[in-house]
């Protein structure tokens, strides 16, 4: 059961901002931060899932951790952190993790100071996921770049967008990846072959005719583990491990990754009641969570997709919701870009040059 060296412990103060909390969480890569006092005594724990749920509820990253904890308390979501004395046996730690459904347990010295963090033994193991990349689109909005090259094969920082995706899945521990192809699909097959040179096993789903954004799932080779579905024109550093933990924690049939998109209206917006003006807001910003083109599904979801006809992901999501299946949202706080238009492709290239990708 791995633990973290003391100098790597994700310790934060109540006065820290949530944004800084996330930096500490990402740097230590344990999926948890420990809120401590000036003597390093534990006050509370904050997990990756805690933060993502708060983002969905409108959390501002500039807020202090103290305010975040207060809001959590107000909503009755706080619980006393599960801890164990430093030196607790591995067997006892495993029992506590099973009993409390947690993956990390702070270890505490007798004087109350944090000693370390015990991790569930499989936290850093390869992900029990299969991957499915939708790469059959025409890329019409990127013409003329896609006249002789499928959109997922457009180069970013010297290698195709699709190769960035395949390598991300491989680095997360995913061993089997399916790729759906249609437009100029032979160039994709020629580049990746069976995937051996990229550290994964790749099989192809050839769409003889376009099957929409979800139709190819009817041909997916599914086993008994969840399927990670991602559009072939996405560049992202999303934490797939955190997404799977979120999906499993909430017993979802499908988890939809969402990204917060902000639009500023360049005018004063007037609120009316009939012919009367009742308020005005100058150049307001509107924020909405948009579909990020990344999904985690249970194997049974693929069997709900009609065979051999075009079918889009919004239709599948609506079908699941209509059938009473649980569909949840996972907010992306990492880098994400949909390379669907020329300006987005140019931005992706610039981001690669600046080191963001």
N, C-alpha and C positions, 0 to 999 in steps of 0.2 A: 504494500500500500504506500505509494510514493508520497513524500512530503517535500516541502519547499525549504531551501536554505534560509536562515534567519534574515539575511540582508535582502532577500527577495520577497519577504512577506508583504502582502497588499494592505498596508496599514494606512488609514486616513483619519483626519480629524473632522469633527462636526462642522467646523468652519469652512472646510474644503467645498468647492463647487462640485456639482454633479459632473461637469465636464472633466474636471481633474480626476474625479473618482474613476471615470471611464478610462482615462489614460493609465492610471495605476492598475486597473483591472486588466487592461490589454497587455501592459508590460509584464505583469506577473503570470498571465495566462492560466489562472486557476478558476475563472468563472465566478469569483467572489472577491469582495473587499471587506475588511474588518475595520469598523469604526471604533477608535480607541480614544481614551483620555490622555492627558499629558504624561501619565505614568505608564502608558501602554496597556491599560486595563480595558478589556472588551466592553463596549457599550451596545453594539448591534452589528449585525452582518447585512450586507447588501449583495445580492446575487445579480448575475446578468439578466435573469428572467425578471427580477424585481424592477430593474431599470427599464426594460423593454415594455413591461406592463404599464409603468408610469408614463412612458413616452406616448403610448396609445391614449392615455388619459389627459394629455396636454402638458406634461412636464416640460419646463424650460431648463435647459442644461446649465444656464447661468445661476440657477437657484443653489442655495447652500445645501449640503448634506443634512444639516439640522432641520431645514425646512422640509426636505424630502421625507425625513423620518417622522416629522410632525404630521404631514399629510397622510403618510401610511398609517399612523396611529389613529388619526381622525376617521379613516375608512375601515378601521378594524382589521387591517391587514398585517399588522405587526405581530410577531411571535417571539418569545424568548429564544435566543440562538441556542442551537444544540451544541454543547461543548463536551469536552472530555479532559481529564487531567493529563498533563504531559507524562508520557511513559505508558499510557493505556495500551493494552495488547491489540494486535491486529485483529484477532478474532472478535474482541469486544467492540472495536471500532466498526467492523463490518455489521455486527448485530445492531448497533445504534443507527447506522445508515439505513439498513433495511426497515427498522422500526419507525424511523421518522421520515423516510423517503427523502433523504438528502444525499448529496454526493461529496460534500466537504464538511469537515468538522474541525473547528479551531481547538487546538490543544493549549491548555492553560496551566501555568505554574501555580504552586500553592498560594502565592501572594496575589493572584489574579491577573498577572501579566500574560500576554500572548506569547506562547513558545513557538508554535508552528501551526501548520494546517495539514490535516490528514485528508488524503484524496481517495475516492473510490478507485479500486484497482484498475477498472476498465476505462477511467476517465480519459486517459491519453491513448487508449488502444484504437486500432483502426475502426472507422465508423461502420456500423452494420447497416449500410445503405447500398442500393444500386443507383446508378445515375442514368438519366435519359435527357439528351440534348436535342432540342427541336432546331434543325438546321436546314429546313426545306424551303424557306421563303425565297421570293424573287428579289427582294431588296430594291424595289422600283424607286423608292425615295432617295436611293444613293446612286442612281444612274448619273453619269456614264461609268462610274467606278465599278459597278456590278454588271456591266455589259458582258464581260468575259470571265468574271470572277464572282462566285457566290458570296453574299454578304458576310457570312461567318469566316470566310477565308481572307478578308481584307487584312492587311498587315498593320499591327500596332507594335511599335518598338521591335521591329524585325521579325515578328512571328504572327501568324494568323490569330484573330480574335478567338477562334475555336480552340486553338492550341493553348491559349491562356486559360480557357475554361477547363479543358481536359487536364492540364497540369494542376489547376486548383483542386479538382476532384481527386486526382491522384494524391496530392499532398495532404488532403484530408483523410486519406486512408481508404478511399473508395476504389475497389478493384475492377468492377465490371461497369462498363458504360455503353449504352445504346445511343446511336445517333440516327435521327430520321433525316433523310435526304430527298430532294426532288430536283430543284433547279441547279444544273451543273454539278450534280452530286458526285460524278465520277472524280472531280478534282479533290473532293473531300476524302473519298476512299483511297485515292492514289497517295495522298499525303500521309494519312494515318495508318493505312493497311489494317492489320489486326490489333494495333495498339501496343505491340510488344516494345517498340522503341520509345514509347512514352510511359511505360510502366503500368499500363492498364490493359484489360482485355476489352476490345471494342467489337461490337456487332452493329450491323446497319439495318435500318428499317427503310426500305425504298418506297416512297410514295409515288405510285405510277401516275396519280393525279393528286393535286393539292388536297390535303385532308384537314386544313384549318390548324388552329393553334393547339388542339387537343386530340384530333382524330387519330394520329399515329399511336396514341397510347393503347388503342384497341389491339395493336399488334405487339405490344411490349412483352418481353419475356420476364414475367414477374414470379418471384418466389414467395417466401414468407417474411421478407423484410421490407421496410418502407422504401419508396421510390422517390428520389430527388429529381424533379423535372425542372429544366432551366432552358430559357430561350437562347438560341445560339448567337445572339448579338448583344449579350450582356457582359460587361466588364465589372467585376465586383471583388471586394475582399471580405464579403460576408462570412461570418463564423458559422460554418455548417454544423459544427458540433453543438454550438449553442442553440441553433435552430432545431436540431433533432431533440435536444433535451427539453426545449419548450414544447415541441409537438407531443412528446411522450408524457410530459408532466400534465398536460391538459387533455390527454386521451382523445386527440383530434383525429378525424377521418382525413382531413386535409388542412395543411397549414399554408397560408398564402403570405409570402413575403411582401411587405408594403414599404413604400418610401415616401417620406413627407415632402410634398411639392408645394412651393409657395409662389403665388402669383400676386403681383401688386397692381391694383387698379389705378391708372394714372389720372384719375379724376376724383373730385369730391363726391361721395355716395350719399344720396339723400334718402332718408326713410320717410315714407308717407303713410298717412291714414286718410284714405279717400283723397280729397284735394288738398288736405292740410299737410305741410311739412312738419315732421315731429322730431327731426334730428338730422345731423349731417356729420359725416366722418371724412376727413381729407385723405385721399390716396391710401385707402386701407389695404392691408395685405390679407389674402385668403390662403389658408393652409388646408390641404387635404392629403390623405394617405392614398397613394396611387398604387396600382398593381405593378409589382417590380419584375414580373416574369419569372419568378422562382417559386416552386411549390414542393411541399413534402406530402406524399399521399400514402395511404395504406394500400396494400396490394389489391384489395377488393374494389378500389376506385376505378382501376383500369377496366374492370369487367362491366362498368356502367357506361362505358363509351361505345356508341354505336359503331359497328364495323363497316369499313369500306365506304364511308361517306364523310364529307366535310363536317367538322364539329369543332367549335371554339371553346376555349377555356372558360369564358363567362357562362356559357351554356352548361358546362359541367359543374361549375360552382353553384349555379342556380338549381340544378338538378339535385345536388347533394343537400343543399339547404331545404329544398322542397320535400326531400325524403326524410327529413329530420336528422340528418347526419351532422356531426359537429365540424364546422369550418371556422378556423381561428386565424388571426392575423399576427404576423411576426414583424415588428418594425425594424428596418435596416438602419443601423447607426454607423455602419462602415461605408467605405467607398462603394458607389454604385453608379453606373451609367449605361443607359440603353442607347446603343450605337445604331440608331435607326434613320438618322438624317445626316446630311453632309456636315452641318455645323457641329453635330454631336461627334462625328468621326474626327473632325479637326480638333475638337476639345479633347477627345481621348488621346490623340497623338501628342497634343501639348502636355497633357497630364503625365503621359509616359516619359516625356523628356524632362519634366520637372520632378520625377520620382514618385508621383502619387500612385502610379500603378507599378 
